[in-house]
Amino acid sequence: MERGHHGVTTFVAEARIVSGDITLGESAAHHAHVRRLGVGDRVAITDGRGSRGTGQISMLSKTQIVATVREVVTVTPPAAIHLFLPVADRDRMLWLAEKAAELQVASWNPVMFRRSMSVSPRGDGEAFERKVRVRMAQAVEQSGGAWLPTIEAARDVAALPARTGDTSFLLNHGGPTLGGGRVQAPVSLIIGPEGGFEADELAALQGTGWTIASLGDVTLRFETAAVAAVAIARALLTPERGG
C-alpha cells in the first residue's frame, strides 16, 4: 500500500535537504503528474539518509519540480539489518531491491557464489547498480521512508567474515528456525544462491562466525527467502547496539 508520509507524497532527492527551494528532475515530475499533484500541494522530500523536509510544490513542469521546503527533521534510523544476497537473475534482484528498501534494510551486499557464475542474465556491474538504486528510491518514495540502503559492491563468498558485533545468520536447511526468540541488532543475513551453498562455501562461512538458521521445511527462491528472513528479523529485533 502506498502510504507516503501521513498521506503526503514523498520524493527522494540527491542533495542534502535544507529549508528553501529544492529542484527535482524528470522522474519526480513524472511521478507528480501520475499522482495528479499541482502547484500548492504538500510534499515530503528525503535524501535517503535520514533527513526529511516538508513543504509545497511551487513550480511543476514536464521535466522538473521545484518544492519549497519549510521544515526539516531528522528521522532515527531503524534497527540495522544487513542483507547479503546472491548475485542472481537481474529482474528478480531488482524486485528484491524494492522490497529491501521497503523493509528498511541498512545495506545491500551482493555475493558472488560459485553457483552465481552460471546465471544469465545476472545482476552485476555499475549499470545494474544504478538500476538497483533507482528501484530502491522509488520504493522509498512509495512507502514514505527516509532511509535508503547502502549499496555495496559485489564480493566473493570468501571475503565474508561475520560482521564484528552483529547477530549473523546464514539461511540454510538444517539449522534452528529463524524466529525462535528475540534477536539483538545489528543483524546480518546471508541468503544463498538457488541450488544452495557449495559444501566448502558453507564450511568457510561457519568458520568465520556465521550461524545457520532456517525458514522451516520449505524450499524458497532466493528473493522470497530474503523477504521472509528480513521480515522475521525486523519483527524480532530488540533495540540496536549500533549500525
C-alpha positions as CSV (number, residue, x, y, z in Angstrom):
1,M,0.0,0.0,0.0
2,E,1.3,3.4,-0.9
3,R,1.1,5.5,2.3
4,G,3.6,8.3,1.8
5,H,4.3,10.4,4.9
6,H,0.9,10.7,6.6
7,G,-0.7,10.8,3.2
8,V,1.8,13.2,1.7
9,T,3.7,12.1,-1.4
10,T,7.4,11.6,-0.8
11,F,10.2,12.3,-3.2
12,V,13.9,11.3,-3.0
13,A,16.5,14.0,-3.7
14,E,20.2,13.6,-4.3
15,A,21.1,16.7,-2.4
16,R,21.1,17.3,1.3
17,I,17.7,18.5,2.5
18,V,17.7,22.2,3.7
19,S,15.0,24.8,4.0
20,G,14.2,26.7,0.8
21,D,13.7,25.7,-2.8
22,I,14.8,22.2,-4.0
23,T,14.7,21.2,-7.6
24,L,13.8,17.6,-8.6
25,G,14.2,16.2,-12.1
26,E,12.1,14.4,-14.7
27,S,11.4,11.2,-12.8
28,A,10.0,13.2,-9.9
29,A,7.9,15.3,-12.3
30,H,6.5,12.2,-13.9
31,H,5.6,10.8,-10.5
32,A,3.9,14.1,-9.6
33,H,1.8,14.0,-12.8
34,V,0.8,10.4,-12.2
35,R,-0.3,11.4,-8.7
36,R,-2.1,14.4,-10.1
37,L,-0.2,16.9,-8.0
38,G,-0.1,20.6,-8.7
39,V,1.3,23.8,-7.5
40,G,0.5,24.3,-3.8
41,D,0.2,20.6,-3.0
42,R,2.1,19.4,0.1
43,V,5.0,17.1,-0.4
44,A,7.8,15.4,1.6
45,I,11.3,15.2,0.4
46,T,14.1,12.9,1.8
47,D,17.7,12.4,0.9
48,G,17.5,8.8,1.9
49,R,20.0,9.4,4.7
50,G,17.5,10.3,7.4
51,S,16.7,14.0,6.6
52,R,13.1,14.7,5.7
53,G,11.7,18.0,4.5
54,T,8.1,19.0,4.2
55,G,6.7,21.8,2.1
56,Q,4.8,22.7,-1.1
57,I,5.2,22.5,-4.8
58,S,6.0,25.9,-6.1
59,M,6.6,25.0,-9.8
60,L,5.8,21.9,-11.8
61,S,6.6,21.2,-15.5
62,K,7.0,18.0,-17.5
63,T,10.7,17.9,-16.7
64,Q,11.1,19.2,-13.2
65,I,9.6,20.2,-9.9
66,V,10.6,23.0,-7.6
67,A,9.4,22.4,-4.0
68,T,9.7,25.0,-1.2
69,V,10.8,23.2,1.9
70,R,9.7,24.8,5.2
71,E,10.6,22.3,7.8
72,V,13.4,19.7,8.0
73,V,13.6,16.9,10.6
74,T,16.0,14.0,11.2
75,V,14.4,10.6,11.2
76,T,16.0,8.0,13.5
77,P,17.3,5.0,11.5
78,P,15.6,1.7,12.1
79,A,17.4,-1.2,13.8
80,A,20.1,-2.3,11.3
81,I,19.6,-5.3,9.2
82,H,22.4,-6.0,6.6
83,L,21.3,-8.2,3.7
84,F,23.8,-10.4,1.9
85,L,22.2,-11.8,-1.2
86,P,23.4,-13.9,-4.2
87,V,24.3,-12.3,-7.5
88,A,21.4,-13.9,-9.4
89,D,18.8,-13.2,-12.1
90,R,18.8,-9.4,-12.6
91,D,15.0,-9.0,-12.8
92,R,14.5,-10.9,-9.6
93,M,17.3,-9.0,-7.9
94,L,15.6,-5.7,-8.9
95,W,12.3,-6.9,-7.4
96,L,14.2,-7.7,-4.2
97,A,15.8,-4.3,-4.2
98,E,12.4,-2.7,-3.9
99,K,11.3,-5.0,-1.1
100,A,14.6,-4.5,0.8
101,A,14.1,-0.7,0.7
102,E,10.5,-1.1,1.9
103,L,11.7,-3.3,4.8
104,Q,14.4,-0.7,5.5
105,V,17.5,-2.8,5.3
106,A,20.6,-0.9,6.2
107,S,22.8,-2.3,3.5
108,W,22.6,-4.3,0.3
109,N,25.5,-6.7,-0.2
110,P,25.6,-8.8,-3.3
111,V,27.7,-12.0,-3.1
112,M,29.2,-14.0,-5.9
113,F,28.7,-17.6,-5.0
114,R,30.0,-20.4,-7.2
115,R,26.5,-21.1,-8.5
116,S,26.1,-17.4,-9.4
117,M,28.7,-17.9,-12.1
118,S,26.3,-19.7,-14.5
119,V,23.3,-17.3,-14.1
120,S,22.4,-15.3,-17.2
121,P,21.4,-12.6,-17.4
122,R,22.7,-11.8,-13.9
123,G,22.6,-8.6,-11.9
124,D,26.1,-7.2,-11.6
125,G,28.2,-4.3,-12.8
126,E,27.9,-0.5,-12.5
127,A,24.9,-0.1,-14.8
128,F,22.9,-2.7,-12.8
129,E,23.9,-1.0,-9.6
130,R,22.4,2.3,-10.9
131,K,19.1,0.4,-11.6
132,V,19.1,-1.0,-8.1
133,R,19.5,2.5,-6.7
134,V,16.6,3.8,-8.8
135,R,14.3,0.9,-7.8
136,M,15.2,1.5,-4.1
137,A,14.5,5.2,-4.4
138,Q,11.1,4.5,-6.0
139,A,10.2,2.1,-3.2
140,V,11.2,4.7,-0.5
141,E,9.0,7.3,-2.2
142,Q,6.1,4.9,-2.3
143,S,6.5,3.7,1.3
144,G,7.3,7.2,2.7
145,G,10.6,6.1,4.2
146,A,13.6,8.3,5.0
147,W,16.5,5.8,4.7
148,L,17.9,4.2,1.6
149,P,20.0,1.0,1.9
150,T,23.7,1.5,1.4
151,I,24.7,-0.4,-1.8
152,E,27.9,-2.3,-1.6
153,A,30.0,-3.7,-4.4
154,A,29.6,-7.5,-5.2
155,R,32.1,-9.6,-3.2
156,D,33.3,-13.2,-3.4
157,V,31.9,-15.5,-0.7
158,A,35.5,-16.0,0.6
159,A,35.5,-12.3,1.7
160,L,32.6,-12.5,4.1
161,P,33.6,-12.9,7.7
162,A,30.8,-12.2,10.1
163,R,30.5,-8.5,10.9
164,T,32.0,-7.8,14.3
165,G,29.3,-7.3,16.9
166,D,26.4,-8.4,14.6
167,T,24.0,-11.2,15.1
168,S,24.9,-13.1,12.0
169,F,22.7,-15.7,10.4
170,L,23.2,-17.9,7.4
171,L,20.0,-19.2,5.9
172,N,20.2,-22.9,5.2
173,H,18.3,-26.2,5.8
174,G,19.1,-28.0,9.0
175,G,19.5,-25.1,11.4
176,P,17.1,-23.9,14.1
177,T,14.2,-21.9,12.8
178,L,14.9,-18.2,12.5
179,G,12.5,-16.5,14.8
180,G,12.9,-18.9,17.8
181,G,13.4,-15.9,20.0
182,R,14.2,-12.2,20.0
183,V,17.5,-11.1,18.4
184,Q,19.8,-8.2,19.1
185,A,20.6,-5.6,16.4
186,P,22.5,-5.1,14.2
187,V,21.6,-8.3,12.3
188,S,23.4,-9.7,9.2
189,L,21.6,-12.3,7.0
190,I,23.1,-14.3,4.2
191,I,20.8,-15.7,1.6
192,G,22.4,-18.4,-0.5
193,P,22.1,-19.0,-4.3
194,E,19.5,-21.1,-5.9
195,G,20.6,-24.7,-5.7
196,G,22.2,-24.0,-2.3
197,F,25.7,-23.3,-1.0
198,E,28.6,-25.5,-2.1
199,A,29.9,-27.6,0.9
200,D,33.2,-25.6,1.1
201,E,31.3,-22.3,1.0
202,L,29.1,-23.3,3.8
203,A,32.0,-24.6,5.9
204,A,34.0,-21.4,5.3
205,L,31.1,-19.2,6.3
206,Q,30.5,-21.2,9.5
207,G,34.2,-21.0,10.2
208,T,34.2,-17.2,10.1
209,G,31.3,-16.8,12.6
210,W,28.0,-17.2,10.7
211,T,25.3,-19.2,12.5
212,I,23.0,-21.5,10.4
213,A,19.2,-20.8,10.7
214,S,16.3,-21.9,8.6
215,L,12.9,-20.8,7.5
216,G,11.3,-24.1,8.1
217,D,10.9,-27.2,5.9
218,V,10.3,-25.3,2.7
219,T,12.4,-24.6,-0.4
220,L,12.2,-20.9,-1.4
221,R,13.6,-18.9,-4.3
222,F,16.3,-16.5,-3.1
223,E,14.2,-13.4,-3.3
224,T,11.3,-15.0,-1.3
225,A,13.7,-16.3,1.3
226,A,15.3,-12.8,1.6
227,V,12.0,-11.0,2.2
228,A,10.8,-13.7,4.7
229,A,14.1,-13.6,6.6
230,V,14.2,-9.8,6.8
231,A,10.6,-9.5,7.8
232,I,11.1,-12.1,10.6
233,A,14.2,-10.4,11.8
234,R,12.6,-7.0,11.8
235,A,9.7,-8.3,13.9
236,L,12.0,-9.9,16.4
237,L,14.6,-7.1,16.9
238,T,15.4,-5.7,20.3
239,P,16.9,-2.2,20.4
240,E,20.1,-2.0,18.4
241,R,23.6,-1.7,19.7
242,G,24.7,0.2,16.6
243,G,24.8,0.0,12.8
